[in-house]
Structures are given as C-alpha cells and as structure tokens.
Amino acid sequence: MPYLRIHEETDAEVLSAIQSEFENLGLDFRLVKDLEPDLSVDDLPGSPLTYVEVSDLDVEEAFDVFYFFDIDMVNALSEEELALVFPPEKIFVWPTPEWLKPIDLGYRILLLIGLPVSFFFGYLFWRTNHVDINELIGHTWCVDAIVHHGNVIQSKTNEIPPLPGFEKLSGGCPEVLVFKTRGEVELPGIQTNLISGKWNKVSNKILEIKNVQEFEEIYEGTYQIKRSWTQEIELVSPGTTFVLHKKW
C-alpha cells in the first residue's frame, strides 16, 4: 500500500498533535525523519525535519486534520499525486440539465444570471402591487405626507388620544391615521384635534372616506390603495394623496 508524503515539519508539538489525531482516527501513517537535514535553510539544530506520510486511502481524512487544526501544509502533494487521490470521477460536478446543453456557454451564463434577477424584480413588482384594504384596518399608521392638489398640507394635531398600539410609536411619527374595524376613521388634525369620519370598502384596493367632521374638501373622496417602491402605503384620490408607513 503506497504512502504519500503530505507534509514536512520541525516543530515537535505540532508533530505530536498530528500523530495523536491520526492515531485517534485510525489512519495508516508514518513519520519519517530526515537523516541528512539541510542546515543551510531555516531548520535549527535539535529540530530535525520529519516527513508526514499517509496511506493513499487515508489522505482525505489526513487533510481534514490539517484544516481542522489550521496547520499550513508544507511541500504537500504534487498535482500528479493529487490527481491520484482525487481523481475526476470522485469530484462531484453538478450535472448540466438537458435543456441547457444545446445552449452556447455564453448564453447559459446570461441565462443563469438573468433568471434570479428576473425573479427578484418579479417579486418586487408583485409585492408592490399586492396590497389590499385589510392591511390598513386595525393599525395606527404614521402619516409621512398629505398632498392636496399638488400642495403639501401642514397637518398639526393638537392632541392625540390613546390609540391601539400608539404607545409603541417613537418620535418621527407626529401624525397618525387609523381605520377602525367598524367603519370609523381618525384623520390628522390641521391645528385641531384628530378629525373623525367614516370609511367604506369599495373593493380590495379601493376605499371611500366620507362624513368627515372638518376639512371635508381635503379628506373626503375615493382612494386607491397603492404600495410605493420604498414599501410605503399610498392612498390616492383625484384630489388628495396620503403617504403612510407602519412604525412597528
């Protein structure tokens, strides 16, 4: 049974660790001392050079020991010897699907890159368009902006009463919008307290806000529910747009 020289070492502690681990694993190996050391290199007197040789059947496990102990292999196997230990038939290569074989290699690369990119943008498109009214109900939403006929409305609610989940909000969410399950809606005040109104489901992506106590010319209307690329929710009517995000 041939032995392959996989390493050379002068450090006695390293050799002891290698020997102990090889013996624990039951590897077939031997340590061969160099009887004619070359003292012109870094080998010091008293630290003879020792070659680590392993049976060709145990080389793979021996390599694992070196990797595990983070030992740099010195003068390891040549390319020819590696080919004997790891012949091509032992190296797993993921088989090429039959439908890819007729395609030129360059087009294969473009295809393999393009498919994940297409899936990503497809998911992003789906996520952007997949939004419905149920996502709005029962949550307190932060109002990032209110735009009425192209003008930004400077909403300022005098006092916000306790709302479900509002205690979880931090600074940066001074204005809120709440769609309650019983068809009531709380809208940001404009130098007033929260403004109450009613909301009604038209479809999964369309709702109507009506019976608003104040500023009905701004708030009342039929809104389409959209999701922006930044994952914010937008409520868009012919006259007014709300930009919202859920803070928690």
GIGI-V218030 format. One record per helix or strand of 3 or more residues. SS is the DSSP state (H for helix, E for strand). FROM is the first residue (numbers start at 1). TO is the last residue. If there is no record, write none. Layout:
# GIGI-V218030
SS|FROM|TO, SS|FROM|TO
This chain:
# GIGI-V218030
E|3|9, H|12|25, E|29|33, E|50|55, H|59|68, H|79|85, H|88|90, H|98|101, H|105|129, H|133|135, E|140|148, H|166|168, E|176|179, E|184|187, E|190|192, E|195|203, E|206|210, H|216|219, E|221|227, E|233|236, E|240|246
